């Protein structure tokens, strides 16, 4: 079975066709905190640069990412830091 980080990457690649995608597991930084799992893979930071974010507010971009990752949230993904940019914003 794929790791949570691999599943996050697969879903974001499929839905956003990003120019840049980074998935970082921050779980070790949250050991002992609420929502942390013994095996990790509960807290992540994702950076997604995609044309699909053009014209959308930051809130709308985050909602799109959360909608795509909802199945993982339902399975125990506890926290997610989202950096969602357009290609123009990434080039700045």
C-alpha positions as CSV (number, residue, x, y, z in Angstrom):
1,X,0.0,0.0,0.0
2,X,1.2,3.5,-0.8
3,X,2.3,5.8,1.9
4,X,0.2,8.8,2.8
5,X,2.7,11.1,1.2
6,X,2.7,9.1,-2.0
7,X,-1.1,9.2,-2.1
8,X,-1.1,12.9,-1.5
9,X,1.3,13.3,-4.4
10,X,-0.7,11.1,-6.7
11,X,-4.0,12.9,-6.0
12,X,-2.5,16.4,-6.4
13,X,-0.8,15.3,-9.7
14,X,-4.0,13.9,-11.0
15,X,-6.2,16.9,-10.2
16,X,-3.9,19.9,-10.7
17,X,-1.3,18.9,-13.2
18,X,1.1,21.1,-11.2
19,X,4.3,22.7,-12.6
20,X,5.7,22.3,-9.1
21,X,4.7,19.9,-6.4
22,X,6.3,19.3,-3.1
23,X,5.0,17.1,-0.3
24,X,6.8,17.3,3.0
25,X,6.0,15.1,6.0
26,X,6.1,17.3,9.1
27,X,4.8,14.7,11.5
28,X,8.0,14.4,13.5
29,X,7.7,18.0,14.4
30,X,4.3,17.3,16.0
31,X,5.0,14.1,17.9
32,X,3.0,14.0,21.1
33,X,0.5,16.7,19.9
34,X,-3.1,16.2,19.1
35,X,-3.7,14.2,16.0
36,X,-0.2,12.8,15.8
37,X,0.1,9.1,15.0
38,X,2.7,6.8,16.3
39,X,3.8,5.9,12.8
40,X,3.8,9.5,11.5
41,X,2.3,10.6,8.3
42,X,-0.3,12.8,10.0
43,X,1.0,16.3,9.4
44,X,2.1,17.6,5.9
45,X,3.1,20.7,4.0
46,X,2.3,20.8,0.3
47,X,3.3,23.3,-2.3
48,X,1.3,23.2,-5.5
49,X,1.9,25.5,-8.5
50,X,-0.8,25.1,-11.0
51,X,-2.7,27.0,-13.7
52,X,-5.9,25.8,-12.1
53,X,-5.4,28.4,-9.3
54,X,-5.4,31.4,-11.7
55,X,-8.2,33.8,-10.7
56,X,-8.9,32.0,-7.4
57,X,-8.6,33.5,-4.0
58,X,-6.3,31.8,-1.4
59,X,-9.4,30.4,0.3
60,X,-10.8,28.9,-2.9
61,X,-7.4,27.3,-3.7
62,X,-7.2,25.8,-0.3
63,X,-10.8,24.5,-0.6
64,X,-9.9,22.8,-3.9
65,X,-6.9,21.1,-2.3
66,X,-8.9,20.0,0.7
67,X,-11.6,18.6,-1.5
68,X,-9.1,16.5,-3.4
69,X,-7.5,15.2,-0.2
70,X,-10.7,14.7,1.7
71,X,-10.5,10.9,1.5
72,X,-7.1,11.0,3.2
73,X,-8.4,13.5,5.8
74,X,-11.2,11.0,6.6
75,X,-8.5,8.3,7.0
76,X,-6.5,10.2,9.6
77,X,-4.5,12.9,7.8
78,X,-4.7,15.4,10.6
79,X,-3.0,18.7,9.5
80,X,-2.1,20.2,6.2
81,X,-0.2,23.4,5.4
82,X,-1.1,24.4,1.9
83,X,1.0,26.7,-0.4
84,X,-1.1,27.0,-3.5
85,X,0.3,29.4,-6.2
86,X,-0.2,30.2,-9.9
87,X,2.8,29.9,-12.2
88,X,3.1,33.7,-12.3
89,X,3.2,33.9,-8.5
90,X,5.8,31.2,-8.3
91,X,8.1,33.1,-10.8
92,X,7.9,36.3,-8.8
